[in-house]
Amino acid sequence: MEKVTGVGRLRELVRQSRREGRSVGFVPTMGALHEGHVSLVRRARAECGLVVVSIFVNPLQFAAGEDLQRYPRSPEEDARLLADAGADILYLPDAGQMYPPTFSTSVDVGGVSEAGEGAVRPGHFRGVATVVAKLFQQVDPDVAYFGRKDLQQVAVVSRMVRDLDIPVRLVVGAIVRDADGLALSSRNVYLSSEERLRAAALPRALFEAQRRASKGERDSGVIENGCRADLERAGLRVDYVEIVDPATMRHCERIERGNALTAAVRVGKTRLIDNVLLLEE
Ligand code: AMP
């Protein structure tokens, strides 16, 4: 695995690989890697000739007062995990080169960005879309891998790719969870041991709601209210609980196959998001 910081060298390696007839798979991350990220890298390894992984803690997607400064970083462990998973290139762009003082372009994806995380974190998806568009230009992948853990991010990136005719295919990986169901997240390290125990109520409530839907409940309001009550009873503060169509992120009144129940909660100072698909599993 080669570590690359400059976009020139990155393009050279990607072009070389293309000339040799190898397809290019790309996994963008913010580092502090765990099995969720690694599952995407393994999938890229299985499906593509060249596997590029980026680690970049993108300042544009953090609002003032969010955790940009203290976002977990583990560069050595990350490099080891990626080499083991079979990545070819670890791309580590420099923040100053990504966003020089003259940088003034942003990508705003309407509609899908507005509800859910977009409503609680204004500007977040503008930052995500801008960095993903830029990374796509730099890496020029054939296939890009994203986790369903960030369901709305997938919707935003898919919309952007279609709207801007970006020639990349998106692959969405399943959510990787800990033994008690909590979705793996770099931010889980913020949780104290007591909070970590309490956090398991989030997947429990989502799975319970999923069961209620599979047993026949089709009224979204009933499922959402039940889920919210479960979360509050477990001592979690609820930002939102909403059943949506994952393609548009629009709220659904009646549940249909493939809808997603999305939730965001706060456990102490840590914010957790998760989702389950309804009537699918
Ligand atoms: P991040 O480093 O948080 O920006 O995540 C990088 C990629 O990994 C995103 O596409 C995430 O959706 C994905 N990801 C993060 N956590 C998980 C998880 N538990 N399971 C599957 N994918 C994940």
Residues whose N, C-alpha, C, O or C-beta is under 5 A from the ligand:
A	BS01	AMP	P28 T29 M30 G31 G36 H37 Y145 F146 G147 R148 K149 D150 G173 A174 I175 V176 A183 L184 S185
